[in-house]
Amino acid sequence: MSGMVVSAVAQEIDYPTTDGQPMAETDAQGIPLMNALIGLRDHFRRRQDVYVSGNLLIYYEAGNVNASVAPDVFVVVGVPNHARDTYKLWEEGKAPDFVLEITSPSTRARDQTEKRALYERLGVEEYWRYDPTGDYLDPPLSGLCLSGGEYAALGPRRLADGTLALRSRALGLELRIEGAELRFFDPPTGEYVLTLTESNEERLRAEARLAREAAARRAAEARVAELEALLSRRREDV
C-alpha cells in the first residue's frame, strides 16, 4: 500500500520540463547534436517502438524533481514513439538503450564521472561521448556498453582509409569519425544516416524533381488539349 501512496503522490508532483541549461554551448557542440538528433529520428521514423529525443529531462526517482538528467541525445527501443514533455522511468518502464553526450569544456568532467556512474546505475545499455573539437578525448569518440552491470569500453577499429569506427549494437549502426565529424553508418544498406544539411538538400532536390514532373505533366496535358482541338477543327472542316 505504501508503494501505491508514493505513486499517487509522484503523479501529483509538477515535474519541470526544463533545467534552465542551454542545449549546447557553441556551434561546435550544437551542430553535431542536431545532426545526431535529426538523423536518428529520420532513421527510425518508421519504427513505432523506438523513441529518439535530445536535451529532454529524464526523471529517475518518483517524487524527486531533483533526480533528473538531460542527455544530449538518447534512444529508447521498446517504448511508444510519441512526443513527451519529460521522460519518467517509473512510467516508461525502461532506461534509454543509447545515450550520446557531446563533450564541452563545462561538461567533460561530469560526463566522465557523475553521468557515467548514473547511466550505469540506471541501466543505460550504451553510453557514448563525442568530442567535436578533439581537445578532451583521444580518440574523439568513445563508447561504453553494459557488461555484467558495469560499463566496458567498446573496441574501436580503423577502416582502410583511417576512419575511426565503433559499432552500436543498440542502434544497429556504426558511429564513425570522418575528419572530425561524427557520422552514423548503416551497414545493411551501406549508406550514411543523413545530416541536417544533407536532409535539407535531399528535400530540396525532391521538391525540384516534383516541380519538374508537374511542369512536364502540365505541358503534356496542354499538348494533348492542343491536338484534340486541332482534330476537332479538322472534323468540322470535313
KEROTOR-925408 format. One record per residue (C-alpha): residue number from 1; residue in one letter; x, y, z. Coordinates in Angstrom, 3 decimals. Layout:
N
(NUM, 'A', (X, Y, Z))
...
This chain:
238
(1, 'M', (0.000, 0.000, 0.000))
(2, 'S', (2.850, 2.391, 0.744))
(3, 'G', (4.030, 1.968, -2.844))
(4, 'M', (0.602, 2.976, -4.112))
(5, 'V', (0.686, 6.099, -1.919))
(6, 'V', (4.120, 7.081, -3.234))
(7, 'S', (2.945, 6.515, -6.800))
(8, 'A', (-0.129, 8.693, -6.306))
(9, 'V', (1.922, 11.475, -4.749))
(10, 'A', (4.502, 11.223, -7.526))
(11, 'Q', (1.781, 11.656, -10.135))
(12, 'E', (0.565, 14.860, -8.499))
(13, 'I', (4.009, 16.485, -8.471))
(14, 'D', (4.795, 19.030, -11.159))
(15, 'Y', (7.950, 17.833, -12.896))
(16, 'P', (9.646, 20.782, -14.677))
(17, 'T', (10.207, 20.399, -18.418))
(18, 'T', (13.492, 22.312, -18.398))
(19, 'D', (16.573, 22.523, -16.221))
(20, 'G', (17.397, 26.018, -17.436))
(21, 'Q', (20.547, 24.853, -19.206))
(22, 'P', (21.179, 25.591, -22.916))
(23, 'M', (21.146, 22.703, -25.401))
(24, 'A', (24.704, 23.472, -26.450))
(25, 'E', (27.387, 25.989, -25.565))
(26, 'T', (28.650, 26.724, -29.077))
(27, 'D', (28.139, 25.578, -32.675))
(28, 'A', (30.916, 23.045, -32.076))
(29, 'Q', (28.514, 21.176, -29.800))
(30, 'G', (25.197, 22.338, -31.268))
(31, 'I', (25.712, 21.238, -34.875))
(32, 'P', (26.686, 17.595, -34.138))
(33, 'L', (23.913, 17.441, -31.533))
(34, 'M', (21.273, 18.480, -34.084))
(35, 'N', (22.751, 16.210, -36.757))
(36, 'A', (22.616, 13.219, -34.414))
(37, 'L', (19.126, 14.000, -33.139))
(38, 'I', (17.514, 14.689, -36.516))
(39, 'G', (19.471, 11.933, -38.267))
(40, 'L', (18.451, 9.255, -35.768))
(41, 'R', (14.846, 10.434, -35.756))
(42, 'D', (14.774, 10.151, -39.525))
(43, 'H', (16.483, 6.754, -39.466))
(44, 'F', (13.916, 5.324, -37.033))
(45, 'R', (10.896, 7.251, -38.365))
(46, 'R', (9.079, 4.076, -39.427))
(47, 'R', (9.587, 2.379, -36.067))
(48, 'Q', (6.675, 2.978, -33.727))
(49, 'D', (8.563, 1.268, -30.900))
(50, 'V', (11.667, 3.485, -30.982))
(51, 'Y', (11.770, 6.871, -29.248))
(52, 'V', (14.525, 9.359, -30.086))
(53, 'S', (14.962, 12.596, -28.169))
(54, 'G', (17.548, 15.092, -27.022))
(55, 'N', (18.011, 17.520, -24.152))
(56, 'L', (14.806, 16.139, -22.629))
(57, 'L', (14.683, 15.722, -18.870))
(58, 'I', (14.739, 12.107, -17.719))
(59, 'Y', (13.358, 11.723, -14.186))
(60, 'Y', (14.554, 8.575, -12.466))
(61, 'E', (13.101, 8.810, -8.927))
(62, 'A', (9.353, 9.140, -8.478))
(63, 'G', (8.537, 12.150, -6.316))
(64, 'N', (12.011, 13.696, -6.553))
(65, 'V', (12.126, 16.606, -9.021))
(66, 'N', (15.869, 16.960, -8.448))
(67, 'A', (16.614, 13.427, -9.644))
(68, 'S', (16.899, 14.184, -13.339))
(69, 'V', (19.344, 14.215, -16.209))
(70, 'A', (19.046, 15.590, -19.739))
(71, 'P', (21.249, 13.666, -22.201))
(72, 'D', (22.230, 15.467, -25.379))
(73, 'V', (20.736, 12.609, -27.424))
(74, 'F', (19.112, 9.365, -26.337))
(75, 'V', (17.278, 6.448, -27.932))
(76, 'V', (14.863, 4.027, -26.272))
(77, 'V', (13.848, 0.810, -28.001))
(78, 'G', (10.585, -0.770, -26.915))
(79, 'V', (8.520, 2.275, -25.916))
(80, 'P', (5.907, 4.138, -27.984))
(81, 'N', (7.211, 6.725, -30.414))
(82, 'H', (5.309, 9.868, -29.472))
(83, 'A', (6.136, 13.360, -28.205))
(84, 'R', (6.794, 13.769, -24.490))
(85, 'D', (7.324, 16.722, -22.148))
(86, 'T', (9.590, 14.642, -19.906))
(87, 'Y', (10.658, 11.004, -19.667))
(88, 'K', (9.794, 9.321, -16.356))
(89, 'L', (11.493, 5.974, -15.855))
(90, 'W', (8.838, 4.626, -13.493))
(91, 'E', (6.139, 5.272, -16.101))
(92, 'E', (8.051, 4.180, -19.200))
(93, 'G', (9.400, 1.029, -17.630))
(94, 'K', (12.923, 1.190, -19.025))
(95, 'A', (16.006, 3.366, -19.326))
(96, 'P', (17.425, 4.535, -22.654))
(97, 'D', (19.337, 1.967, -24.681))
(98, 'F', (21.659, 4.597, -26.128))
(99, 'V', (22.929, 7.910, -24.744))
(100, 'L', (25.257, 10.323, -26.520))
(101, 'E', (26.870, 13.270, -24.775))
(102, 'I', (28.661, 15.975, -26.780))
(103, 'T', (31.694, 16.958, -24.726))
(104, 'S', (32.279, 20.613, -23.917))
(105, 'P', (34.639, 22.452, -21.537))
(106, 'S', (31.939, 22.734, -18.861))
(107, 'T', (30.592, 19.186, -19.134))
(108, 'R', (33.641, 17.000, -19.741))
(109, 'A', (34.349, 16.236, -16.071))
(110, 'R', (30.722, 15.433, -15.256))
(111, 'D', (30.319, 13.376, -18.440))
(112, 'Q', (33.263, 11.211, -17.409))
(113, 'T', (32.350, 10.762, -13.737))
(114, 'E', (28.844, 11.594, -12.497))
(115, 'K', (26.957, 10.835, -15.683))
(116, 'R', (28.872, 7.653, -16.344))
(117, 'A', (28.032, 6.374, -12.861))
(118, 'L', (24.397, 7.475, -13.154))
(119, 'Y', (23.808, 5.914, -16.565))
(120, 'E', (25.465, 2.710, -15.394))
(121, 'R', (23.210, 2.625, -12.320))
(122, 'L', (20.081, 3.324, -14.354))
(123, 'G', (20.869, 0.526, -16.780))
(124, 'V', (21.566, 2.596, -19.898))
(125, 'E', (22.845, -0.093, -22.264))
(126, 'E', (25.310, 2.113, -24.136))
(127, 'Y', (26.929, 5.402, -23.149))
(128, 'W', (28.779, 7.349, -25.827))
(129, 'R', (30.864, 10.517, -25.691))
(130, 'Y', (31.957, 12.609, -28.646))
(131, 'D', (34.449, 15.464, -28.564))
(132, 'P', (33.862, 17.591, -31.698))
(133, 'T', (36.945, 19.744, -31.103))
(134, 'G', (39.277, 16.892, -30.188))
(135, 'D', (40.518, 18.783, -27.144))
(136, 'Y', (39.369, 16.431, -24.380))
(137, 'L', (39.035, 12.896, -25.754))
(138, 'D', (41.662, 10.864, -27.595))
(139, 'P', (40.288, 9.372, -29.762))
(140, 'P', (37.415, 11.888, -30.034))
(141, 'L', (34.757, 9.160, -29.849))
(142, 'S', (34.318, 6.579, -27.113))
(143, 'G', (31.583, 4.069, -26.400))
(144, 'L', (30.766, 2.068, -23.292))
(145, 'C', (28.462, -0.953, -23.106))
(146, 'L', (26.986, -2.631, -20.033))
(147, 'S', (28.585, -5.978, -19.253))
(148, 'G', (27.642, -7.691, -16.019))
(149, 'G', (26.086, -4.469, -14.751))
(150, 'E', (29.224, -2.411, -15.349))
(151, 'Y', (30.480, -0.410, -18.299))
(152, 'A', (33.152, -1.874, -20.546))
(153, 'A', (34.790, 0.014, -23.394))
(154, 'L', (33.734, -0.795, -26.942))
(155, 'G', (36.746, -1.534, -29.088))
(156, 'P', (37.264, 0.865, -31.988))
(157, 'R', (38.573, -0.187, -35.383))
(158, 'R', (40.234, 1.685, -38.193))
(159, 'L', (38.908, 1.410, -41.716))
(160, 'A', (41.275, 1.194, -44.668))
(161, 'D', (41.128, 4.965, -45.122))
(162, 'G', (41.903, 5.586, -41.450))
(163, 'T', (38.312, 6.334, -40.411))
(164, 'L', (37.601, 5.527, -36.755))
(165, 'A', (34.539, 3.250, -36.421))
(166, 'L', (32.696, 1.737, -33.456))
(167, 'R', (29.561, -0.395, -33.660))
(168, 'S', (26.461, 0.315, -31.601))
(169, 'R', (24.509, -2.859, -31.013))
(170, 'A', (21.676, -0.824, -29.502))
(171, 'L', (21.196, 1.174, -32.714))
(172, 'G', (22.335, -1.392, -35.254))
(173, 'L', (24.572, 1.346, -36.658))
(174, 'E', (28.240, 2.249, -36.740))
(175, 'L', (29.445, 5.541, -35.327))
(176, 'R', (32.292, 6.875, -37.406))
(177, 'I', (34.630, 9.854, -37.213))
(178, 'E', (35.357, 11.232, -40.664))
(179, 'G', (37.806, 14.078, -40.340))
(180, 'A', (36.424, 15.461, -37.094))
(181, 'E', (32.759, 14.858, -37.930))
(182, 'L', (30.581, 12.232, -36.251))
(183, 'R', (28.579, 10.176, -38.744))
(184, 'F', (26.139, 7.290, -38.330))
(185, 'F', (26.598, 4.485, -40.865))
(186, 'D', (24.041, 1.774, -41.642))
(187, 'P', (25.930, -1.453, -42.535))
(188, 'P', (22.897, -3.295, -44.040))
(189, 'T', (22.282, -0.523, -46.578))
(190, 'G', (25.863, 0.665, -46.903))
(191, 'E', (24.655, 4.252, -46.524))
(192, 'Y', (25.193, 7.051, -44.038))
(193, 'V', (22.381, 8.492, -41.957))
(194, 'L', (21.784, 11.945, -43.393))
(195, 'T', (22.955, 15.040, -41.570))
(196, 'L', (20.630, 18.030, -41.223))
(197, 'T', (22.247, 19.745, -44.229))
(198, 'E', (22.078, 16.602, -46.342))
(199, 'S', (18.466, 16.031, -45.353))
(200, 'N', (17.553, 19.584, -46.369))
(201, 'E', (19.421, 19.213, -49.649))
(202, 'E', (17.647, 15.938, -50.383))
(203, 'R', (14.290, 17.547, -49.604))
(204, 'L', (15.064, 20.444, -51.941))
(205, 'R', (16.112, 18.024, -54.689))
(206, 'A', (12.909, 16.050, -54.204))
(207, 'E', (10.828, 19.220, -54.339))
(208, 'A', (12.640, 20.340, -57.510))
(209, 'R', (12.095, 16.921, -59.093))
(210, 'L', (8.388, 17.007, -58.249))
(211, 'A', (8.148, 20.523, -59.673))
(212, 'R', (9.789, 19.379, -62.918))
(213, 'E', (7.491, 16.374, -63.152))
(214, 'A', (4.437, 18.568, -62.531))
(215, 'A', (5.588, 21.016, -65.210))
(216, 'A', (6.129, 18.143, -67.655))
(217, 'R', (2.642, 16.794, -66.950))
(218, 'R', (1.098, 20.230, -67.499))
(219, 'A', (2.995, 20.612, -70.772))
(220, 'A', (1.878, 17.157, -71.934))
(221, 'E', (-1.730, 17.880, -70.978))
(222, 'A', (-1.571, 21.193, -72.844))
(223, 'R', (-0.180, 19.428, -75.930))
(224, 'V', (-2.922, 16.801, -75.788))
(225, 'A', (-5.553, 19.531, -75.477))
(226, 'E', (-3.992, 21.359, -78.431))
(227, 'L', (-4.053, 18.206, -80.592))
(228, 'E', (-7.641, 17.441, -79.612))
(229, 'A', (-8.652, 20.987, -80.565))
(230, 'L', (-6.870, 20.610, -83.936))
(231, 'L', (-8.616, 17.302, -84.649))
(232, 'S', (-11.942, 18.826, -83.718))
(233, 'R', (-11.458, 21.688, -86.179))
(234, 'R', (-10.487, 19.286, -88.950))
(235, 'R', (-13.656, 17.246, -88.382))
(236, 'E', (-15.715, 20.410, -88.599))
(237, 'D', (-13.986, 21.362, -91.896))
(238, 'V', (-14.806, 17.989, -93.358))
